[in-house]
Amino acid sequence: MPNLPQHMPNTEYLDLSSAISEDIPFPHFSSTSVLKHNLEAKIYEWFQTTVDWHLVETDFYEQYEFSLLNVTLPAGVACLIETSFLKSIEQQFTQSFKVADFELVDVVAHKLVNSQHIGVHNDFINGEETHRMVLHINPKWLEEHGGYLLLFNSADSKDLAKVVSPVDNSAFGFEISRKSHHAVSKIYDFTRYTIVYTFKHV
């Protein structure tokens, strides 16, 4: 019997069926047109008006952020933290990375503004977080705005392996490890929005 294509179960609002998985420079997947029912536009409108943003500064970045788990979400975007939405992400992790059983660590909105960037890092904190998916919400993004997601072969900023554009309504998922070195290039006259879903494999 021929091998039949495997179709990912998807929620009403999230469709990761276009995901393409790769192993170099570390296990990751990319998917486009992932949010349905114009959800990305509702998120963008909310992000522009909410007062929940607060500035976070570390040794390798500064950005505005807030956890979606600690605020009251508008009705139009409440699905972002519903169980079915989260399960769809977990199912994609299972398909791409061949692991199962996760617990949610956090869901955090990120905002980078003009001149901000994120230096090379790997997100690894002794297995406390093992898998991450980033949703890009950038309807007005152009190449000259920067804000590219950069993947590296090592911790060396000159050892660039891949460039991922922060295209609106796209997703990027990856396996967190000591090898998952990545960064975000400098922003030019733009505000770059993302939602970062972090899980732990249990």
N, C-alpha and C positions, 0 to 999 in steps of 0.2 A: 504494500500500500504506500503511495507517495506521501511524503511529509507535507502536511497541511500547514499553511501559515498560521502563526499564533497571533491572535488579536487581543490587544490589551483591553481589559475592562476599564471603562472610563466613567467618571461622574458626569452629571449634567453640565458641569461648568469647566471641567479640565479634561483635555484630550492630549495625551502624550504619545499617540500612535505613530507620529512622524519621527520619533526618537531614533537617532543613529548613535550607536555605542562604539567607543574606541578605547584602546588600552594605552596609547602613547600620547603624552609623556607619563600619564597615570590614568587609571580607569575613569571614564567620564561619558556622558551622553549629551547630545544637543537636540532640541526639538523646537519647531516653529508653529505659530498659530495655535497655541496651546489653550488659551482661555476662550470660552464660548459665551454667547448671549451678550456680547459687548462688555464683558466684565472688565477688560483692561481699561476701557474709557471711564468706567465708574471708579476704578481704583485711582486712576490719574487725577480725576476731579477731586476725590477725597484727599489725596496726598497734597494737593495744592492748597487746600483750605484748612486742614487739621492743624491744631495747635500742639499736638502731642510730640513733635520733633524736639529732641534735645541733642546738643553737641557732645560727642564722645571723642576724646583724644588719647592716643596711645603712642608708643615709640615708632610705629610704622604707618599710622594713618590718623586722620581726623575726619569725621563725618557726622551727619545728623541721623538719628535712629530712634526707634521705639519698638517695643514688643507688642505684637497684635494680641497677645494673650493677656496683656495688662491694661487694655483700653476697651471701651465699648465701641464695637464696629457698627457703622451705619448698616441698615438693613440690606442695602444693595450689594454689600461686599462681605456680609457675614459668612457666606459660604466658604471663604478662604481658610477658615479654621474648623470647618465641619468635618466629622469623622470620615465621610465618604470621599471628600477632597484629599485628606491626608492619606487615606488608604490607597488612593490611586497613585500617589507619589511613591508609597512603599512598594506597590506592585511593580512600578517601573524600576526601582532599585533592585528588586528581586530578579527581574528580567535582565537588566544590564550587568549586574554585579554578582549574580548567583548566590545571594544570601537572603535570608528571611528572618522575620521576627524583629520588630523595631519598637522603640518607644520614642515619642516626640520629646525633643529637648527644648526647642523654642521656635517661634516664627517672628522674624524681626524685619521691619521695614527700614531700608537704608536710603539716605539721600546724600549725594555728592554734588557740590556746587562749584562754581568757577574757581580754578586753580587747585582744587583738592585732588588727591590721588591716594592710592593704597599701595604700599611697598610690597616687595616679595615676602611671602609667608606661606605656611603650609596648613594652618588651622589645627594642627595636631596637638592634642592635650591629653596624652596617655589613654586614649581610647574612650574618653568621656563623650566624645562626639565622633561618629564614624561615617556618616553620609549627609550630604548637603545638596539642596536644589535651589537654584536662584531663578526667580521670575523677573524678567526685564519689562519695565513699564515706561517706555520712552517714545511716545508717538511722534515727537518732533525731532528725533535724533538724526543728525547728519554726520558723515564721516569726519568733517572738520571739528566736530564737537569733542572728539576723543572719547575717553571713558571706556576704552577697550578692555576686555578681560584677557589677560595675558597668561599663558601657561608656559612653565619652564621645565627644563630637563633636570635642573638642580637649583640650589639656593643662589646661584650666580645670576645676577640680573642681565648679564650678557648672553646667557644660555637659553635664549627664547626658543620655544618649540612650536607654539601655535597662538594665533590671535583670534579671539571670538568677539564679534560685533554685538553690542548691547541692543539688538533690534527689538522693537516693541513687540510684546506678546510672544516672546521666545523664552525658552527655559534651558538651563545648563545644570546638570547634576554631576556629582563626582564623589568618589570614595576618598575620605580623609585619611591621610597617612603621612609618614615622614617624607614621602616623595611628592606630595600634592602641592608643589610650589606654584603659586599664582600671584597675580597683582592686578591692579586696575590703573590704566594710564591716566595722565592728567586731563582734567576737564577744562574745556575752553568755551566760555560764554554759554553755559548750559547747566541744567539741573538733571542729574541722572538718578532715576528711581529704580529700586529693586526690592523684592521681598525674598528673604532667605529662610528656607525651611531646613532645620537641623534635626537630625535623628541619631539615635544610638542603636547599634545592632546589639540585641540581647540574647 
